[in-house]
Amino acid sequence: MTEFLIFEGLTDEDVKRLLNQFFASTYKYKKDETILSNVANTTKFWIVKSGSANIVRYNYNGSRTIIERLNVGDIFGPFSASYSQDLYVISSDDTEVINFDYTRLINRSGRNIEAQNKLIDNVVNILSSKLRTYHERVEILTEKTIRDKLLAYFNNLSIKQIRKNITIPFTMTALADYLSIDRSAMMREIKNLTEEGLIEYKNKHIKLLY
């Protein structure tokens, strides 16, 4: 797991010792299972070991908004609750997660102090990156039209993936939920962009032609 950003700069032995020290537990979930039903009230720190998940909010009318996509190595916990409504973490694949009490992370005690400090530094860096991602998403959501939201999202993804041929990390339904737009209207706009020669579209693969 040392390839995870949270464990960057730590050895396999460091990681093993820290997880033992934190009394970490591992859980497995099938696709579409609820991993966490109230992010705001959790005292646990979570790491996605395999698979993927979404942090979602359900509106009063039952519609869903995806707040954040979680991939292998990503973290979530009390710091993920930036909305007043209850947030849920739902697996989008067969998913395995590790968790331990959040206070054990921030309590520098016992042995392995140097490794603990490095782990906390990594967490701070990851949370800073999350803040930038949240800011980028707000900029996308403030676009006035579905077309502008799609193009802003595609541009952002192209920058992150460093290529014009991008892969969307969502299903089309989940992408609509992430962009807070109607799926049918979104698919019509993708068709329009394709016919106008601005993109090529196949399944979850988009080639930007502009």
C-alpha positions in Angstrom: 0.0 0.0 0.0 3.0 2.3 0.0 2.0 3.4 -3.5 -1.0 5.2 -1.9 -0.4 8.9 -1.5 -1.3 8.7 2.2 1.6 6.3 2.7 4.1 8.1 0.5 7.6 8.1 2.0 6.8 5.2 4.4 8.1 1.7 4.2 5.9 -1.4 4.1 7.0 -2.1 7.7 6.1 1.5 8.7 2.6 1.1 7.3 2.1 -2.3 8.9 3.2 -0.9 12.3 1.0 2.2 12.1 -2.1 0.2 11.1 -1.5 -2.2 14.0 -1.0 0.7 16.3 -4.2 2.3 15.1 -6.1 -1.0 15.5 -7.2 -0.6 11.8 -10.0 -2.8 10.5 -10.7 -3.9 6.9 -14.2 -4.2 5.4 -15.5 -5.4 2.0 -18.6 -4.1 0.3 -20.4 -5.2 -2.9 -21.3 -2.7 -5.6 -24.0 -0.2 -4.5 -23.7 -1.0 -0.8 -23.7 1.7 1.8 -20.2 2.0 3.4 -21.1 5.0 5.6 -24.6 6.5 6.1 -23.7 9.7 8.0 -20.3 11.2 7.2 -20.8 14.1 9.5 -21.1 12.0 12.6 -18.3 9.5 11.9 -15.2 9.3 14.2 -13.5 7.0 11.7 -10.8 7.7 9.2 -11.3 5.7 6.0 -8.9 4.6 3.2 -10.1 3.0 -0.1 -7.9 -0.1 -0.4 -9.6 -1.4 -3.6 -12.5 -0.6 -5.8 -14.2 2.8 -5.8 -17.0 4.7 -4.1 -19.0 8.0 -4.3 -19.8 10.5 -1.6 -23.4 11.4 -2.3 -26.2 13.6 -1.0 -29.9 12.7 -1.5 -32.2 15.7 -1.9 -35.7 16.1 -0.4 -37.2 14.8 -3.6 -35.0 11.7 -3.7 -32.7 12.9 -6.4 -29.0 12.2 -6.0 -26.0 14.5 -6.2 -22.5 13.0 -6.3 -20.2 15.2 -4.1 -16.9 13.3 -4.7 -15.5 10.3 -6.4 -13.3 8.1 -4.3 -10.7 5.8 -6.0 -8.0 3.5 -4.7 -5.9 5.3 -2.1 -8.4 8.1 -1.5 -9.4 9.0 2.0 -12.7 10.2 3.6 -14.0 10.9 7.1 -15.2 13.7 9.3 -13.4 16.2 7.1 -15.6 15.2 4.1 -18.7 16.6 5.7 -18.8 20.1 4.0 -22.5 20.1 3.5 -25.3 20.6 6.1 -27.2 17.6 4.8 -26.3 14.0 5.6 -23.8 12.5 3.2 -23.5 8.9 2.3 -20.6 6.8 1.0 -21.8 4.3 -1.6 -19.6 1.7 -3.3 -19.6 1.9 -7.1 -17.7 -1.4 -7.5 -16.8 -4.2 -5.2 -14.8 -2.2 -2.7 -12.5 -2.8 0.2 -11.8 -0.1 2.8 -9.6 0.3 5.9 -10.7 2.4 8.9 -9.5 3.4 12.3 -10.4 6.0 14.9 -9.6 9.5 13.7 -8.2 10.5 17.1 -5.5 7.9 16.7 -4.3 9.6 13.6 -3.9 13.0 15.2 -2.6 11.8 18.6 1.2 11.7 18.3 1.9 9.1 21.0 3.6 5.8 21.4 6.3 4.5 19.1 6.9 5.4 15.4 6.5 9.1 16.0 8.5 9.9 12.8 6.3 7.7 10.7 3.2 9.2 12.3 4.4 12.7 11.5 5.0 11.7 7.9 1.5 10.2 7.7 -0.1 13.4 9.0 1.9 15.5 6.5 0.6 13.3 3.7 -3.0 13.7 5.0 -2.6 17.5 5.1 -1.3 17.5 1.5 -4.2 15.3 0.4 -6.8 17.5 2.1 -5.2 20.6 0.4 -5.6 18.8 -3.0 -9.2 18.0 -2.1 -9.9 21.7 -1.5 -8.6 22.5 -4.9 -10.8 19.8 -6.4 -13.9 21.2 -4.6 -13.1 24.6 -5.9 -12.8 23.3 -9.5 -16.1 21.6 -9.1 -17.8 24.7 -7.8 -16.5 26.6 -10.9 -18.0 23.8 -13.1 -21.4 23.9 -11.4 -21.6 27.7 -11.7 -21.6 27.4 -15.5 -25.0 28.4 -16.7 -25.7 25.8 -19.4 -25.4 22.1 -19.7 -23.0 22.5 -22.6 -20.7 24.9 -20.6 -20.7 22.5 -17.6 -19.8 19.6 -19.9 -17.0 21.5 -21.7 -15.6 22.8 -18.4 -15.6 19.3 -16.9 -14.0 17.8 -20.0 -11.3 20.5 -20.0 -10.6 19.9 -16.3 -10.3 16.2 -16.9 -8.0 16.7 -19.9 -5.7 18.7 -17.7 -5.6 16.1 -15.0 -5.2 13.2 -17.4 -2.7 15.2 -19.5 -4.2 14.2 -22.8 -7.1 15.0 -25.2 -8.4 11.4 -25.1 -10.0 11.4 -21.7 -11.8 8.7 -19.8 -14.7 9.6 -17.6 -14.5 8.0 -14.2 -18.3 7.7 -13.9 -21.2 6.0 -15.6 -23.3 8.5 -17.6 -25.9 8.5 -14.9 -23.3 9.2 -12.2 -21.8 11.9 -14.4 -25.2 13.6 -14.6 -25.5 13.4 -10.8 -22.0 14.8 -10.4 -22.8 17.8 -12.6 -26.3 18.2 -11.1 -28.0 18.0 -14.5 -30.7 15.9 -16.2 -29.2 12.8 -17.8 -31.4 12.9 -20.9 -30.6 16.6 -21.5 -26.9 15.8 -20.9 -26.9 13.0 -23.5 -28.6 15.3 -26.0 -25.9 17.9 -25.5 -23.1 15.3 -25.9 -24.8 14.2 -29.1 -24.8 17.9 -30.3 -21.2 18.4 -29.4 -20.3 15.2 -31.4 -22.3 16.3 -34.4 -20.7 19.7 -34.3 -17.3 18.1 -34.4 -16.2 19.3 -31.0 -15.8 15.9 -29.5 -15.8 12.2 -30.3 -17.7 10.1 -27.9 -17.8 6.3 -27.3 -19.0 4.9 -24.0 -17.0 6.6 -21.3 -14.2 7.8 -23.7 -14.2 11.3 -25.0 -11.7 12.8 -27.5 -11.5 16.6 -27.5 -11.3 18.0 -31.0 -11.1 21.7 -30.1 
